[in-house]
Amino acid sequence: MRATPDFDFQLGEAAEMIRDTTARFADEQIAPLADRTDREDRFPRELWEPMGALGLHGITVEEEWGGLGLGYLEHVIAVEEVSRASASVGLSYGAHSNLCLNQIRRWGNDEQKAKYLPGLISGKHVGSLAMSEAGAGSDVVSMKLKAEEVQGGYVLNGTKFWITNAPEADTLVVYAKTDGHAGSRGITAFLIEKGDEGFSIGQKISKVGMKGSPTAELVFTDCFIPEDRIMGPLNGGVGVLMSGLDYERVVLAGLQLGI
Protein backbone atom coordinates (compact mmCIF):
# COMPACT_ATOMS: atom_id res chain seq x y z
CA MET A 1 0.00 0.00 0.00
CA ARG A 2 1.40 3.38 -0.99
CA ALA A 3 2.07 5.81 1.84
CA THR A 4 1.55 8.88 -0.34
CA PRO A 5 -1.70 10.75 0.49
CA ASP A 6 -4.09 10.96 -2.44
CA PHE A 7 -4.06 14.73 -2.91
CA ASP A 8 -4.21 16.49 -6.25
CA PHE A 9 -2.28 19.76 -6.11
CA GLN A 10 -2.34 20.11 -9.91
CA LEU A 11 1.43 20.51 -10.08
CA GLY A 12 1.64 19.36 -13.67
CA GLU A 13 2.23 16.16 -15.61
CA ALA A 14 5.99 16.00 -15.05
CA ALA A 15 5.64 16.52 -11.30
CA GLU A 16 2.97 13.82 -11.03
CA MET A 17 5.09 11.42 -13.07
CA ILE A 18 8.02 11.94 -10.70
CA ARG A 19 5.77 11.53 -7.67
CA ASP A 20 4.22 8.30 -8.94
CA THR A 21 7.53 6.78 -10.04
CA THR A 22 9.39 7.75 -6.87
CA ALA A 23 6.57 6.75 -4.52
CA ARG A 24 6.31 3.32 -6.12
CA PHE A 25 10.06 2.77 -5.87
CA ALA A 26 10.13 4.05 -2.30
CA ASP A 27 7.33 1.72 -1.21
CA GLU A 28 8.78 -1.33 -2.96
CA GLN A 29 12.54 -0.86 -2.53
CA ILE A 30 13.33 1.71 0.17
CA ALA A 31 10.70 1.07 2.85
CA PRO A 32 11.68 -2.59 3.35
CA LEU A 33 15.26 -1.48 4.13
CA ALA A 34 14.43 1.57 6.25
CA ASP A 35 14.36 -0.04 9.68
CA ARG A 36 17.54 -2.04 9.08
CA THR A 37 19.53 0.93 7.79
CA ASP A 38 18.92 2.90 10.97
CA ARG A 39 19.19 0.03 13.41
CA GLU A 40 22.49 -1.17 11.91
CA ASP A 41 23.86 2.30 11.09
CA ARG A 42 24.26 1.11 7.48
CA PHE A 43 24.14 3.14 4.28
CA PRO A 44 22.02 1.26 1.67
CA ARG A 45 24.28 1.83 -1.32
CA GLU A 46 22.49 -0.92 -3.21
CA LEU A 47 19.66 1.57 -3.81
CA TRP A 48 21.82 4.13 -5.59
CA GLU A 49 22.10 2.57 -9.05
CA PRO A 50 18.40 1.59 -9.23
CA MET A 51 17.55 5.18 -8.30
CA GLY A 52 19.88 6.31 -11.05
CA ALA A 53 18.18 4.04 -13.54
CA LEU A 54 14.90 5.82 -12.75
CA GLY A 55 16.54 9.18 -13.41
CA LEU A 56 16.18 10.37 -9.82
CA HIS A 57 19.77 11.54 -9.38
CA GLY A 58 19.78 13.76 -12.45
CA ILE A 59 16.35 15.36 -12.24
CA THR A 60 17.68 18.92 -12.63
CA VAL A 61 20.50 18.03 -15.04
CA GLU A 62 20.07 18.96 -18.69
CA GLU A 63 19.28 16.11 -21.05
CA GLU A 64 22.49 16.71 -22.99
CA TRP A 65 24.41 15.72 -19.85
CA GLY A 66 22.30 12.64 -19.20
CA GLY A 67 19.67 14.08 -16.88
CA LEU A 68 15.91 14.53 -17.07
CA GLY A 69 16.04 18.28 -17.67
CA LEU A 70 13.31 19.02 -15.13
CA GLY A 71 13.15 21.60 -12.34
CA TYR A 72 13.41 22.03 -8.61
CA LEU A 73 9.70 21.39 -8.03
CA GLU A 74 10.14 17.87 -9.37
CA HIS A 75 13.29 17.46 -7.30
CA VAL A 76 11.49 18.52 -4.09
CA ILE A 77 8.78 15.96 -4.84
CA ALA A 78 11.35 13.20 -5.34
CA VAL A 79 13.03 14.01 -2.03
CA GLU A 80 9.62 14.08 -0.34
CA GLU A 81 8.64 10.64 -1.60
CA VAL A 82 12.02 9.06 -0.79
CA SER A 83 11.90 10.57 2.70
CA ARG A 84 8.38 9.26 3.24
CA ALA A 85 9.89 5.78 3.17
CA SER A 86 13.19 6.63 4.92
CA ALA A 87 14.42 9.94 6.29
CA SER A 88 17.97 8.59 6.22
CA VAL A 89 17.85 7.73 2.54
CA GLY A 90 16.12 11.03 1.82
CA LEU A 91 18.91 12.98 3.51
CA SER A 92 21.67 11.15 1.68
CA TYR A 93 19.77 11.38 -1.61
CA GLY A 94 19.36 15.15 -1.22
CA ALA A 95 23.04 15.62 -0.37
CA HIS A 96 24.06 13.52 -3.36
CA SER A 97 21.69 14.82 -6.00
CA ASN A 98 21.44 18.48 -5.02
CA LEU A 99 24.32 19.56 -2.79
CA CYS A 100 26.93 17.77 -4.91
CA LEU A 101 25.58 16.83 -8.33
CA ASN A 102 23.50 19.94 -8.96
CA GLN A 103 26.38 22.20 -7.93
CA ILE A 104 28.63 20.50 -10.49
CA ARG A 105 25.88 20.95 -13.07
CA ARG A 106 25.65 24.66 -12.27
CA TRP A 107 29.31 25.53 -11.80
CA GLY A 108 31.44 22.83 -13.41
CA ASN A 109 33.06 23.43 -16.79
CA ASP A 110 32.40 21.04 -19.67
CA GLU A 111 35.40 18.87 -18.86
CA GLN A 112 34.36 18.56 -15.22
CA LYS A 113 30.76 17.76 -16.15
CA ALA A 114 31.90 15.10 -18.60
CA LYS A 115 34.14 13.53 -15.95
CA TYR A 116 31.88 13.58 -12.90
CA LEU A 117 28.23 13.76 -13.94
CA PRO A 118 27.85 10.31 -15.56
CA GLY A 119 28.88 8.36 -12.46
CA LEU A 120 26.82 10.54 -10.14
CA ILE A 121 23.72 10.47 -12.34
CA SER A 122 23.88 6.69 -12.79
CA GLY A 123 24.34 6.10 -9.08
CA LYS A 124 27.61 4.27 -9.62
CA HIS A 125 29.24 7.03 -7.59
CA VAL A 126 28.04 8.75 -4.43
CA GLY A 127 28.42 12.50 -4.01
CA SER A 128 28.94 14.78 -1.04
CA LEU A 129 29.47 18.46 -0.22
CA ALA A 130 31.73 19.84 2.51
CA MET A 131 31.33 23.35 3.93
CA SER A 132 31.15 23.03 7.71
CA GLU A 133 34.02 22.71 10.14
CA ALA A 134 34.15 22.19 13.91
CA GLY A 135 34.58 25.94 14.36
CA ALA A 136 32.68 27.11 11.29
CA GLY A 137 29.09 25.91 11.13
CA SER A 138 26.59 28.67 10.53
CA ASP A 139 29.46 31.14 10.06
CA VAL A 140 30.86 29.10 7.19
CA VAL A 141 33.00 31.97 5.88
CA SER A 142 35.24 31.57 8.93
CA MET A 143 36.40 28.16 7.65
CA LYS A 144 40.04 27.22 8.27
CA LEU A 145 40.67 24.53 5.65
CA LYS A 146 43.65 25.99 3.80
CA ALA A 147 44.49 25.60 0.12
CA GLU A 148 48.01 26.80 -0.62
CA GLU A 149 48.97 27.42 -4.25
CA VAL A 150 51.84 25.33 -5.60
CA GLN A 151 53.00 24.54 -9.11
CA GLY A 152 50.12 22.94 -11.00
CA GLY A 153 47.52 23.20 -8.28
CA TYR A 154 46.87 23.56 -4.55
CA VAL A 155 47.82 21.70 -1.38
CA LEU A 156 44.98 21.35 1.14
CA ASN A 157 45.48 21.08 4.89
CA GLY A 158 42.75 20.99 7.53
CA THR A 159 39.45 19.29 8.26
CA LYS A 160 35.74 19.41 7.56
CA PHE A 161 33.10 18.19 10.01
CA TRP A 162 29.49 16.92 9.99
CA ILE A 163 29.74 15.92 6.31
CA THR A 164 26.80 13.88 5.00
CA ASN A 165 27.73 10.84 2.86
CA ALA A 166 31.44 11.36 3.61
CA PRO A 167 32.35 7.70 4.28
CA GLU A 168 30.70 6.56 1.04
CA ALA A 169 31.50 9.48 -1.27
CA ASP A 170 33.45 9.08 -4.50
CA THR A 171 33.15 12.74 -5.52
CA LEU A 172 33.05 15.69 -3.11
CA VAL A 173 32.59 19.42 -3.56
CA VAL A 174 34.84 20.99 -0.91
CA TYR A 175 35.29 24.66 -0.02
CA ALA A 176 38.69 25.91 1.18
CA LYS A 177 40.51 29.17 1.89
CA THR A 178 42.77 30.08 -1.03
CA ASP A 179 43.50 33.56 0.35
CA GLY A 180 43.56 33.72 4.12
CA HIS A 181 43.61 37.52 4.15
CA ALA A 182 40.64 38.15 1.87
CA GLY A 183 37.78 36.98 4.07
CA SER A 184 34.76 35.96 2.02
CA ARG A 185 36.65 36.80 -1.17
CA GLY A 186 39.29 34.19 -0.49
CA ILE A 187 37.29 30.94 -0.70
CA THR A 188 37.37 28.50 -3.61
CA ALA A 189 35.39 25.34 -4.44
CA PHE A 190 37.39 22.20 -5.26
CA LEU A 191 36.40 18.81 -6.65
CA ILE A 192 37.86 16.06 -4.48
CA GLU A 193 38.03 12.40 -5.41
CA LYS A 194 38.03 9.38 -3.13
CA GLY A 195 41.57 8.10 -3.15
CA ASP A 196 43.30 11.46 -3.51
CA GLU A 197 46.62 11.18 -1.70
CA GLY A 198 46.49 13.04 1.59
CA PHE A 199 42.70 12.88 1.80
CA SER A 200 41.05 10.57 4.33
CA ILE A 201 37.88 10.05 6.35
CA GLY A 202 38.28 10.84 10.04
CA GLN A 203 35.86 9.96 12.79
CA LYS A 204 32.38 8.80 11.88
CA ILE A 205 29.88 10.87 13.85
CA SER A 206 27.29 9.07 15.97
CA LYS A 207 23.79 10.53 15.72
CA VAL A 208 20.48 10.14 17.52
CA GLY A 209 18.53 9.54 14.31
CA MET A 210 18.91 9.19 10.54
CA LYS A 211 21.74 6.75 11.21
CA GLY A 212 21.46 5.20 7.76
CA SER A 213 22.77 8.49 6.36
CA PRO A 214 26.48 8.47 7.27
CA THR A 215 28.10 11.61 8.67
CA ALA A 216 31.84 11.98 9.19
CA GLU A 217 34.92 14.18 9.34
CA LEU A 218 37.15 14.86 6.32
CA VAL A 219 40.90 15.14 6.88
CA PHE A 220 43.32 16.79 4.45
CA THR A 221 47.05 16.36 5.07
CA ASP A 222 49.24 17.88 2.33
CA CYS A 223 46.59 16.84 -0.17
CA PHE A 224 47.52 18.00 -3.68
CA ILE A 225 44.61 18.93 -5.95
CA PRO A 226 45.40 19.92 -9.56
CA GLU A 227 44.19 23.31 -10.71
CA ASP A 228 41.80 21.76 -13.23
CA ARG A 229 39.70 20.64 -10.25
CA ILE A 230 38.83 24.16 -9.19
CA MET A 231 35.08 24.50 -9.69
CA GLY A 232 33.87 27.97 -10.48
CA PRO A 233 36.03 31.09 -10.15
CA LEU A 234 39.22 31.16 -8.08
CA ASN A 235 38.46 33.00 -4.83
CA GLY A 236 34.82 33.12 -5.90
CA GLY A 237 33.69 30.15 -3.84
CA VAL A 238 31.32 32.16 -1.66
CA GLY A 239 29.23 32.90 -4.74
CA VAL A 240 29.16 29.19 -5.55
CA LEU A 241 28.34 28.32 -1.94
CA MET A 242 25.64 30.90 -1.27
CA SER A 243 23.84 30.46 -4.56
CA GLY A 244 23.82 26.72 -3.92
CA LEU A 245 22.29 27.18 -0.47
CA ASP A 246 19.31 28.94 -2.04
CA TYR A 247 18.43 25.77 -3.98
CA GLU A 248 19.55 23.33 -1.30
CA ARG A 249 17.18 24.77 1.30
CA VAL A 250 14.26 24.45 -1.08
CA VAL A 251 15.04 20.91 -2.23
CA LEU A 252 15.80 19.61 1.25
CA ALA A 253 12.46 20.98 2.46
CA GLY A 254 11.07 17.88 0.75
CA LEU A 255 12.69 15.85 3.53
CA GLN A 256 10.48 17.45 6.17
CA LEU A 257 7.41 17.17 3.96
CA GLY A 258 8.00 13.45 3.51
CA ILE A 259 8.61 12.78 7.18
C-alpha positions in Angstrom: 0.0 0.0 0.0 1.4 3.4 -1.0 2.1 5.8 1.8 1.6 8.9 -0.3 -1.7 10.7 0.5 -4.1 11.0 -2.4 -4.1 14.7 -2.9 -4.2 16.5 -6.3 -2.3 19.8 -6.1 -2.3 20.1 -9.9 1.4 20.5 -10.1 1.6 19.4 -13.7 2.2 16.2 -15.6 6.0 16.0 -15.0 5.6 16.5 -11.3 3.0 13.8 -11.0 5.1 11.4 -13.1 8.0 11.9 -10.7 5.8 11.5 -7.7 4.2 8.3 -8.9 7.5 6.8 -10.0 9.4 7.7 -6.9 6.6 6.8 -4.5 6.3 3.3 -6.1 10.1 2.8 -5.9 10.1 4.1 -2.3 7.3 1.7 -1.2 8.8 -1.3 -3.0 12.5 -0.9 -2.5 13.3 1.7 0.2 10.7 1.1 2.9 11.7 -2.6 3.4 15.3 -1.5 4.1 14.4 1.6 6.2 14.4 0.0 9.7 17.5 -2.0 9.1 19.5 0.9 7.8 18.9 2.9 11.0 19.2 0.0 13.4 22.5 -1.2 11.9 23.9 2.3 11.1 24.3 1.1 7.5 24.1 3.1 4.3 22.0 1.3 1.7 24.3 1.8 -1.3 22.5 -0.9 -3.2 19.7 1.6 -3.8 21.8 4.1 -5.6 22.1 2.6 -9.1 18.4 1.6 -9.2 17.6 5.2 -8.3 19.9 6.3 -11.0 18.2 4.0 -13.5 14.9 5.8 -12.8 16.5 9.2 -13.4 16.2 10.4 -9.8 19.8 11.5 -9.4 19.8 13.8 -12.4 16.3 15.4 -12.2 17.7 18.9 -12.6 20.5 18.0 -15.0 20.1 19.0 -18.7 19.3 16.1 -21.1 22.5 16.7 -23.0 24.4 15.7 -19.9 22.3 12.6 -19.2 19.7 14.1 -16.9 15.9 14.5 -17.1 16.0 18.3 -17.7 13.3 19.0 -15.1 13.1 21.6 -12.3 13.4 22.0 -8.6 9.7 21.4 -8.0 10.1 17.9 -9.4 13.3 17.5 -7.3 11.5 18.5 -4.1 8.8 16.0 -4.8 11.3 13.2 -5.3 13.0 14.0 -2.0 9.6 14.1 -0.3 8.6 10.6 -1.6 12.0 9.1 -0.8 11.9 10.6 2.7 8.4 9.3 3.2 9.9 5.8 3.2 13.2 6.6 4.9 14.4 9.9 6.3 18.0 8.6 6.2 17.9 7.7 2.5 16.1 11.0 1.8 18.9 13.0 3.5 21.7 11.1 1.7 19.8 11.4 -1.6 19.4 15.1 -1.2 23.0 15.6 -0.4 24.1 13.5 -3.4 21.7 14.8 -6.0 21.4 18.5 -5.0 24.3 19.6 -2.8 26.9 17.8 -4.9 25.6 16.8 -8.3 23.5 19.9 -9.0 26.4 22.2 -7.9 28.6 20.5 -10.5 25.9 21.0 -13.1 25.7 24.7 -12.3 29.3 25.5 -11.8 31.4 22.8 -13.4 33.1 23.4 -16.8 32.4 21.0 -19.7 35.4 18.9 -18.9 34.4 18.6 -15.2 30.8 17.8 -16.1 31.9 15.1 -18.6 34.1 13.5 -16.0 31.9 13.6 -12.9 28.2 13.8 -13.9 27.8 10.3 -15.6 28.9 8.4 -12.5 26.8 10.5 -10.1 23.7 10.5 -12.3 23.9 6.7 -12.8 24.3 6.1 -9.1 27.6 4.3 -9.6 29.2 7.0 -7.6 28.0 8.7 -4.4 28.4 12.5 -4.0 28.9 14.8 -1.0 29.5 18.5 -0.2 31.7 19.8 2.5 31.3 23.3 3.9 31.1 23.0 7.7 34.0 22.7 10.1 34.1 22.2 13.9 34.6 25.9 14.4 32.7 27.1 11.3 29.1 25.9 11.1 26.6 28.7 10.5 29.5 31.1 10.1 30.9 29.1 7.2 33.0 32.0 5.9 35.2 31.6 8.9 36.4 28.2 7.7 40.0 27.2 8.3 40.7 24.5 5.6 43.7 26.0 3.8 44.5 25.6 0.1 48.0 26.8 -0.6 49.0 27.4 -4.2 51.8 25.3 -5.6 53.0 24.5 -9.1 50.1 22.9 -11.0 47.5 23.2 -8.3 46.9 23.6 -4.6 47.8 21.7 -1.4 45.0 21.4 1.1 45.5 21.1 4.9 42.8 21.0 7.5 39.5 19.3 8.3 35.7 19.4 7.6 33.1 18.2 10.0 29.5 16.9 10.0 29.7 15.9 6.3 26.8 13.9 5.0 27.7 10.8 2.9 31.4 11.4 3.6 32.4 7.7 4.3 30.7 6.6 1.0 31.5 9.5 -1.3 33.4 9.1 -4.5 33.2 12.7 -5.5 33.1 15.7 -3.1 32.6 19.4 -3.6 34.8 21.0 -0.9 35.3 24.7 0.0 38.7 25.9 1.2 40.5 29.2 1.9 42.8 30.1 -1.0 43.5 33.6 0.4 43.6 33.7 4.1 43.6 37.5 4.2 40.6 38.1 1.9 37.8 37.0 4.1 34.8 36.0 2.0 36.7 36.8 -1.2 39.3 34.2 -0.5 37.3 30.9 -0.7 37.4 28.5 -3.6 35.4 25.3 -4.4 37.4 22.2 -5.3 36.4 18.8 -6.6 37.9 16.1 -4.5 38.0 12.4 -5.4 38.0 9.4 -3.1 41.6 8.1 -3.2 43.3 11.5 -3.5 46.6 11.2 -1.7 46.5 13.0 1.6 42.7 12.9 1.8 41.0 10.6 4.3 37.9 10.1 6.3 38.3 10.8 10.0 35.9 10.0 12.8 32.4 8.8 11.9 29.9 10.9 13.8 27.3 9.1 16.0 23.8 10.5 15.7 20.5 10.1 17.5 18.5 9.5 14.3 18.9 9.2 10.5 21.7 6.8 11.2 21.5 5.2 7.8 22.8 8.5 6.4 26.5 8.5 7.3 28.1 11.6 8.7 31.8 12.0 9.2 34.9 14.2 9.3 37.1 14.9 6.3 40.9 15.1 6.9 43.3 16.8 4.5 47.1 16.4 5.1 49.2 17.9 2.3 46.6 16.8 -0.2 47.5 18.0 -3.7 44.6 18.9 -5.9 45.4 19.9 -9.6 44.2 23.3 -10.7 41.8 21.8 -13.2 39.7 20.6 -10.3 38.8 24.2 -9.2 35.1 24.5 -9.7 33.9 28.0 -10.5 36.0 31.1 -10.1 39.2 31.2 -8.1 38.5 33.0 -4.8 34.8 33.1 -5.9 33.7 30.2 -3.8 31.3 32.2 -1.7 29.2 32.9 -4.7 29.2 29.2 -5.5 28.3 28.3 -1.9 25.6 30.9 -1.3 23.8 30.5 -4.6 23.8 26.7 -3.9 22.3 27.2 -0.5 19.3 28.9 -2.0 18.4 25.8 -4.0 19.6 23.3 -1.3 17.2 24.8 1.3 14.3 24.5 -1.1 15.0 20.9 -2.2 15.8 19.6 1.3 12.5 21.0 2.5 11.1 17.9 0.8 12.7 15.9 3.5 10.5 17.5 6.2 7.4 17.2 4.0 8.0 13.5 3.5 8.6 12.8 7.2 
